[in-house]
Amino acid sequence: MKYRKKPVVIEAKQLSADTLDEIVTWIGDDKVTDGTSEDECFIGIQTLEGYMSARNGDWIIKGVKGEFYPCKPDIFEQTYELVEE
């Protein structure tokens, strides 16, 4: 049997030094550990499966139940398309 993923609209933000503070606030300070180095920003996100790391360029997705998780840019591009509002 084969199945197709149901179309679901999600919210997502791409992690960068410019969006780091916005993403930490969006997710909630209690669910994120963040840090930066000279050339990179990164965060740890408390997901349903435990802490997951996201690095500069990764997408942070808010799921259908309000959960947050990181997604690599190539997977995000293959899985999601922009919804015009």
C-alpha positions as CSV (number, residue, x, y, z in Angstrom):
1,M,0.0,0.0,0.0
2,K,1.1,3.6,-0.6
3,Y,0.1,6.7,1.2
4,R,0.3,10.4,0.5
5,K,1.0,12.9,3.3
6,K,-2.1,15.1,4.0
7,P,-1.6,18.7,3.1
8,V,-1.0,20.6,6.4
9,V,-0.1,24.3,6.7
10,I,2.7,24.9,9.3
11,E,4.6,27.9,10.6
12,A,8.3,27.9,10.1
13,K,11.3,30.3,10.6
14,Q,14.8,29.8,9.2
15,L,17.5,30.0,11.9
16,S,20.2,32.7,11.5
17,A,22.0,35.1,13.7
18,D,19.4,37.7,12.7
19,T,16.4,35.5,13.7
20,L,17.8,33.8,16.8
21,D,16.2,36.0,19.4
22,E,12.8,36.0,17.5
23,I,12.9,32.1,17.3
24,V,13.8,31.7,21.0
25,T,10.9,34.0,21.9
26,W,8.5,32.2,19.5
27,I,9.3,28.7,20.9
28,G,9.5,29.8,24.5
29,D,12.6,30.4,26.7
30,D,11.9,27.3,28.7
31,K,12.1,25.0,25.7
32,V,15.3,26.3,24.1
33,T,19.0,26.5,24.9
34,D,20.8,28.8,22.6
35,G,24.3,29.8,21.8
36,T,26.4,31.5,19.2
37,S,30.0,31.3,18.1
38,E,31.9,33.7,15.9
39,D,30.6,32.2,12.7
40,E,27.5,30.2,13.7
41,C,24.4,30.2,15.7
42,F,22.7,27.1,17.1
43,I,19.9,26.2,19.4
44,G,18.7,23.1,21.3
45,I,14.9,22.6,21.2
46,Q,12.9,20.5,23.6
47,T,10.8,18.3,21.1
48,L,8.4,15.5,21.8
49,E,11.4,13.1,21.2
50,G,13.8,15.0,23.5
51,Y,16.3,17.8,22.8
52,M,17.3,18.2,19.1
53,S,19.9,20.6,17.7
54,A,19.4,23.2,15.0
55,R,22.2,25.1,13.3
56,N,22.4,28.2,11.2
57,G,20.2,27.7,8.1
58,D,18.0,25.0,9.5
59,W,14.2,25.6,9.6
60,I,12.3,25.5,12.9
61,I,8.8,24.2,12.4
62,K,5.8,24.6,14.6
63,G,3.7,21.3,14.2
64,V,0.0,20.9,14.1
65,K,-0.2,20.3,17.8
66,G,2.0,23.3,18.7
67,E,5.2,21.3,19.0
68,F,8.5,22.6,17.6
69,Y,11.3,20.8,15.9
70,P,14.2,21.5,13.5
71,C,14.4,20.5,9.9
72,K,17.4,20.6,7.5
73,P,17.0,23.0,4.6
74,D,17.1,20.3,1.9
75,I,14.4,18.3,3.5
76,F,12.3,21.4,4.2
77,E,12.6,22.4,0.5
78,Q,11.4,18.9,-0.6
79,T,8.6,18.7,1.8
80,Y,7.1,22.3,2.1
81,E,6.1,25.1,-0.3
82,L,5.1,28.6,0.6
83,V,1.4,29.3,1.1
84,E,0.3,32.7,-0.1
85,E,-1.8,34.5,2.5
